[in-house]
């Protein structure tokens, strides 16, 4: 029977507690436990002819009726490794909030991005003093709305260029065919924005449905940005309030996707909230297990 590969695994208990395990060299060792060899339920060594999974099965009920790995979930990231500008929850730090281990190194960039988003929201608020924002008025378009769409979309481009550059992609000809490579690693499809200043508006999921086969046209608001930027005389109606709000929502999503939930200060959360469905355990970061600390590695699907 094929055995699961050696590596790091997480086991979730019925209580919600998570345990980090290293299963390799014919041993299963729970990490984060002092002297696991002497701690109950923290160390299992294979006997002659056994694998580590055989030892777990022999000594515990965890694999009863199950094939390995059973309740253990293999982790893609080894302890202490993270991908540049890609925030995720960290096993060992708590799973409630996403976190970027070297976030402090990007303080200047983040503060500038927050200020730009605040300016965009101020422009949206000014528009909405004239046009009451409801589902019925989302198709409304005009010059000031077009300006918001263009500014927000270029801000999105700036974010994506920075993420790609920090993950080893350096070229002068970046476009949506490159940008869409960030969708899966950063789980951009799972972000949704509520403009709670305008409670009648629907939830915006700016990256929903973004596909590599059609990297521009499947991102409707971005395709509209290209249209109204280069062909305003023929495509002006695409400078809609809906597309402008979607582009602003994309900016907010990317700030959190890069730097974590705490990257949204109070002056922004008074206007909107950024929500994200739970991450899969396999994709989470793992706190360093030795003094060497964190180390950045390019994401393999991007570099």
N, C-alpha and C positions, 0 to 999 in steps of 0.2 A: 504494500500500500504506500502511495506517495505521501511523504511527510511534509508538513509546512516548512518553509525555509527558516534558517536561523535568523535571529534578529531581535528587535525590541517589540514588545506587545503590551497592550493595555487590557486589563480585565476590569469590568464594571460589576460591582456588587448590587444586590437588590436594594441596598440603602442609597445607591447613587454614588458611593465612594468609588474612586478609580485606583487601581494598582498598576504600577509600571513594572514590567518583567523583562529580563534578558534571558532568552532561551537559545542557548548555543553551547557547543562543546559538551553535549550530553548532560547538560544541567539546566535547571530552571531556577533563576534567582530573582527574588523580588528586590527591586531597587528602592532606595530611600529608607531602608531599614538597617539599623545598626546590627552588625553581626548576624546577617540573615541565616547563616548555617545553624545558629542556635535559636532562632526565633520561630515559633510555631507557624506553619503554613507559609513559609517564606523561602524554602530551599528544598529542591528535589534533585537528586543525582541518580543517573541511570545505573543499573546493575549490568553485568556482562550480558551482551546480546540485546540490550534495551536502548531506546532513544529517550531523550528528555520527555517526550510526550508519553511514552510508556510509563515513565516514572510518575508523572502527574496522574495518569489513569490508575496506577497501582495504589497510590497513596491518598488520593482525594476522590470525591464524587463529581468533580467538576466536568469530567468528560463522559459521564454515564449516559449511554444512549446516543452519544454524539461522536462524530468524527473530528479529529483534530483539525483546526485549533479550537473548535467548540466556542466557549465564551471569550476566548482571547482574540483580539483584533490586532493584526500586524500593522505597525506604524511605518509610514514612508520616510519619516525624518528621524535620524538618530539624535540622541541627546545633545543639546548645544548648537545644533545647526538650524539656520533659518534662511529664508530667501529675501533678498533686498527689497524693501518697500512693500512687503506683503505681510500684513498683520494677520495673526490668527490667535485663537486661544492657546494657552500653554499648559500642558499637563504638568502639574507641580506648582503652578501659580494660581490655579483657579480657572474654571471654564466659562465664567459668566461674561468676560469681556475679551475681545481680541487685543493683541499686544504686539508691538514691534520692538524687538530687543534693543536695537540701536536707535530708537526713536529720537533721543536727545541730539544725535548728530545731524538731524534734519530740522532742527528747531526753526532756523531762518526760513527755509522753504515752506514749512508748515504754516508759520505765522503769516507769510505772504499769501498763501492759498486761502487761509481763513479770512483775511482782509478782502481778497477779491470776491469770495463767496458772499461776504457781508454786503459788498457794494452791489453785486448782482441782485441780492434779495431786496436791497433798498430800491433798485430800479423796478423790480417786480411789484413792490408795494405801491410805488408811485403810479404804475399802470393800473393797478387794481383800485385806485381811488376814482378812476374814470370808468373802468370796465369791471363790473361786479363779477368776481371769479366763481363761476358755476359750470357744470358740465355743458350747459347750453351756450356759454360764451367762450368755450375753449377754442372754437374755430376762428375767433376774431383775430385779425392781423393788422399790421401797420408798421410804420417806420421805426418807432421806438421799440416795438416788440422784436422786429428784425435785428436791431442792434443788440438786444439782450441775447438773442439766439446766437448771433455771430460771436459775441464776446464769451459766452458760456462754452460754446463748442471749441473755440480756440484754447480756452482754459483746459478743457478735457484733453485736447491734443498735447498740451504742455505736460500734463500729469503723465500721460501714457508714454511720451518720449522719455521722461525722467525714469519711469519704472523700467522701460526696456534698456535704457543706457546702463542703469545700475545692475541689470542682469546680463550684461555683456553684448547687447545689441547696439552697435554704433554704426549708423549709416545716415547719409543726408537725405535719403529718399524713403522715409517712413510714411506709411499710410495705413488704411484700415486692414489691409492684409497682414500687416505686422501687429496692429493694435489688437485684433481679435484673438491673437494668441494669449492675451492676458485674461480672457473671459473665463476659461476653465480653471487655471491656477488660482485666480483671485475670487472665483465663484461670484462674478459680477451679476450674473443672472438672478441671484438670490437677494439682492439689495432692493429695498423699497423705501420710498420717501413719502412722508405725510406732511403737507403744508398746513399744520394745524392752526395757523393764523387764518386760513380760509377753509373752514370745516366742511363746506359744501363740495369741495374738490375731491376727486377720487384719489386713491393711492397711486403714486407713480413708480413704475419699475423700469427705469430708463434703459437697462441692458437686456430686458427680457426678449428672448427670441433672436438674439444676435448669433449669426451663423457664419462659419468660415467660408462656406460655399458662396455666400453673398455678403461679404463683410461690410459693404457700404449700404446697400439698399435694405438689408434686414435690420439696420439701425435707423429707424424711420426719421427721428429728429436730426440725426447727423446727415442723412441724405438730404433732408430739407435744408439744412445749413449750407451744404454745397450748392443747392439749387438757388437759394436766395442770395448767396454771396456772389455767384458768377452770372446768374441769369434773372436778376430781380424783375426785369420788365415782363418776363414770361412766367415766372414762378413765385411772384410776390405773395400770393395767398398762402404759400407754405410757411411764411413767417408768422405762424399762428401762436396764440398764447399757449396752446398745448405743447407745441414743439419747444418753445422757449422755456416753459416750466420743466419739460423733460431734460433739456440740456443742463439747466441749473441743478436738477436732481442728480444728474450724472456727476457733476462736480462734487456735490456733497457725498455721493457714494464713494468716489475715488479717494476723497480725503480719509474717510473711515477705513476703506479697504487697504490703504497704505499704512496708516498710522494708528489705527485702533479706535474703539468707541469713544475714548476719552479725548480724541482730537477735535471734538465738537464743543467749543466753549459755550457758555450760557447765552452770549449774544446771538448765537446761531440757533441753539436749541429752543429759544423763545419763538422762533419762526418755523422751524421744521424739526422732524426727528428722522433718523436713519435707522432702519430695521433690517435685520438679517436672520434668515433661518439658521438653526444650529448646524455647526460644522460636523462632518463625519470624523470620528475618532482617528481614523487612519491618516487624516491630513493635518492633524494638530502638530504644533511644535512641542518639544519635550525639554524641560528645564535641564541645564547642564548638570552632569553628575560628577564633575571634577573641577578643580580650581581654574582650569584654562578658560572657562566661561564660554560665551557665545562666539560662533563663527559664521560668517555669511557665505552662502554658496549660491551660484546661479540656479534658477529654476530650470530643470531639464527640458520642459516643454516650451521655454521661451528663448533660452540662449542658443 
